Amino acid sequence: MQVDIYCGPYKTPVFDFLKIEDFIPALEGLIQKSKLEIEEIISNSETPTFNNTVAALDFSGSELSEWTSLFFILHSANTDDEMQKIAPQFSEKITEYRNYVMTNKALFERIKYVWDHRKKATLSTEQFTLLEKTFLSFSRNGALLNSADKEKLKKIDQELSETSLKFGEHVLNETNEFELRVVEASELTGLPEDVLNMAAEKAKDKNQAGYIFTLHFPSYVPFMKHCQNRQLRKQLYEGFVFRACKGDDRDNRKNIENLVKLRWKRAHLLGYKNHADYTLKRRMAGSEQAVNDFLADLMEKAKPAALKDLQLLKDRAVVDGIVDLKPWDIAYYTERLKEENFDLDESEIREYFTLDRVLETAFEVAKRLFGISFHQNHEISTYHKDVLVYDVLDEMSSLKAVLYLDFHPRSGKRQGAWMTSFRDQCKNHEENQIPLISVVCNFTPATSNKPSLLSFQEVTTLFHEFGHALHGILSDVSYPGISGTSVLWDFVELPSQLMENWCYEEDVLKLMAVHYKNGEPLPKNKIDKIIEQRSFFEGYQTLRQINFGVLDMAWHGNLPEPMDVDLFEKESTKKTTLIPVPENAVVSCQFSHIFQGGYSAGYYSYKWAEVLEADVFQAFKEKGIFNDEVSTSFKENILSKGGSEDPMELFKKFRNREPDPTILLRRSGLV
């Protein structure tokens, strides 16, 4: 069975045609079609070449890829019980197909022939990069194993897929179900009006009196920052930190054990020391030791600053009579110190950042930098009424991409913010394939009397994900396997983190910070304070990121024996933990980045990419933040290239040297 969903304008999906009962049968039909395409490559009687083997493989299964992307985008952003029920079966079939391809001996023999004869072939840089990526992908996924070990690998991959899915569903369900109900407004002193209104509407929707607060970020974060009631902060914090670790059937400890062991077994089977060794062989960092040294060096510089930050928090808490600082006090007193040091009241500041205006500004920044424009398209189908769609046009008014924006939380949507794609850019038979890019966030929605207003942190989040989107939008490569964000993992955050810098520029802040009621611009002294407070508590925040990176590397280094999840987490992070979580709370049980997302042995890449982006933005600062020469070079040497060339070479083409870590350390006030 096949369902032609991608039949809208520009071959976009038409969601009205989707039926949950069609997902599995259509998947099975597309898998069979893709297998026939693989068989056609294998049965080709001509000598294997880049075009008839490597390129043919990269273009094969395009419909399957689109159908799979569609399913998993919906599963992350708009799932329901029916979709969650079929997700394990869907994942199992995809894993089986990928194993069929990756362990296909005849196919690999053709790829290996092309690889072995690469020096005699005349290949472009992107062709060589795709060839290398394809050969290593096969060899790193079992192509060189004997039949018995291939079967072992197949079983491991199937179990990994199922367990990762289960881990994510536990976190999502725990997040969705928790509610903190407060009847009296007098208990909620300090909370901004829009947060109270949102909580009141939530209670009203459930036919209850008072206010309901949830673990979704638009509710959770401002509550922890502003609610004066310490006991209520504790209740909400514990609801958050005890997700999936309460000893019930949603406890993720066993899933962690299984994922860690399976990843270790898989790496060992393929000839690697451990999962980190396996993963980092295909990263800019190159090795487990390099990452551990990077994190250790950063910790050495950040920890003294973090301890000073912590003392400031403790001193401020003492003013309120609190002598024993707890985790549920951190966000609250950080915000008080920020208000007192910079005269910045977040609830006041957010009234100047409407979602619509911030989005318009992001579009304007992209136009000034890269010559692209964004035009809302009401004719393209969406999977939810909140989703917005834009045509992205280049300087010649030709269609460059389609951008989907999904900004607000709902019960079927996982937490956080991310960029993904329904379809990537490539050039099939010289015809440019238009990418369909999606950005998903969880911003506070509009209420009956206010538009959607963003905290400044949410402003930077929007610019961050928009940076990922630009990487996909501006991709200009020939092959889908090296398109857009298909780059080495510790390079992928460069465009996203780079775009955050424009949020701290006076000209950009003047453009986007306008009061939602009267249209008055944000006062100059407030703009100066926002820029000044960028490095505020940078020591503490950097150590927090290092803590996650260290925990990730610990889980994916040597296999813990015996496997005690609670003890292992505590021991692994004792040098980077300043305020421990409550007894029996396990951060790893909610660490979806590494146990469900793609960041296993890769969380360090956020700080790694920060080194890159600080250096790149320095080039803009030297010549002007909208300088044509610099922005054109970044577009041509980084954004348009996708994964078509070694990232260090791309960086050096832009900067004429390797990255300088001291630029980030100076910006952060750590040296």
Secondary structure as GFF3:
##gff-version 3
##sequence-region A 1 671
A	DSSP	three_ten_helix	9	11	.	.	.	ID=ss1
A	DSSP	three_ten_helix	15	17	.	.	.	ID=ss2
A	DSSP	three_ten_helix	20	22	.	.	.	ID=ss3
A	DSSP	alpha_helix	23	42	.	.	.	ID=ss4
A	DSSP	pi_helix	50	55	.	.	.	ID=ss5
A	DSSP	alpha_helix	56	59	.	.	.	ID=ss6
A	DSSP	alpha_helix	62	77	.	.	.	ID=ss7
A	DSSP	alpha_helix	81	102	.	.	.	ID=ss8
A	DSSP	alpha_helix	105	116	.	.	.	ID=ss9
A	DSSP	alpha_helix	125	139	.	.	.	ID=ss10
A	DSSP	alpha_helix	147	177	.	.	.	ID=ss11
A	DSSP	beta_strand	180	182	.	.	.	ID=ss12
A	DSSP	three_ten_helix	185	188	.	.	.	ID=ss13
A	DSSP	alpha_helix	193	205	.	.	.	ID=ss14
A	DSSP	beta_strand	211	213	.	.	.	ID=ss15
A	DSSP	alpha_helix	217	226	.	.	.	ID=ss16
A	DSSP	alpha_helix	230	241	.	.	.	ID=ss17
A	DSSP	alpha_helix	253	269	.	.	.	ID=ss18
A	DSSP	alpha_helix	275	280	.	.	.	ID=ss19
A	DSSP	alpha_helix	288	319	.	.	.	ID=ss20
A	DSSP	alpha_helix	327	342	.	.	.	ID=ss21
A	DSSP	alpha_helix	346	349	.	.	.	ID=ss22
A	DSSP	three_ten_helix	350	352	.	.	.	ID=ss23
A	DSSP	alpha_helix	355	370	.	.	.	ID=ss24
A	DSSP	beta_strand	373	376	.	.	.	ID=ss25
A	DSSP	beta_strand	388	393	.	.	.	ID=ss26
A	DSSP	beta_strand	399	406	.	.	.	ID=ss27
A	DSSP	beta_strand	418	423	.	.	.	ID=ss28
A	DSSP	beta_strand	426	428	.	.	.	ID=ss29
A	DSSP	beta_strand	431	433	.	.	.	ID=ss30
A	DSSP	beta_strand	436	440	.	.	.	ID=ss31
A	DSSP	alpha_helix	456	473	.	.	.	ID=ss32
A	DSSP	three_ten_helix	480	482	.	.	.	ID=ss33
A	DSSP	alpha_helix	494	500	.	.	.	ID=ss34
A	DSSP	three_ten_helix	501	504	.	.	.	ID=ss35
A	DSSP	alpha_helix	506	512	.	.	.	ID=ss36
A	DSSP	alpha_helix	524	532	.	.	.	ID=ss37
A	DSSP	three_ten_helix	533	535	.	.	.	ID=ss38
A	DSSP	alpha_helix	538	555	.	.	.	ID=ss39
A	DSSP	alpha_helix	565	572	.	.	.	ID=ss40
A	DSSP	three_ten_helix	587	590	.	.	.	ID=ss41
A	DSSP	alpha_helix	592	595	.	.	.	ID=ss42
A	DSSP	alpha_helix	605	623	.	.	.	ID=ss43
A	DSSP	alpha_helix	628	634	.	.	.	ID=ss44
A	DSSP	pi_helix	635	639	.	.	.	ID=ss45
A	DSSP	alpha_helix	647	655	.	.	.	ID=ss46
A	DSSP	alpha_helix	662	667	.	.	.	ID=ss47
###
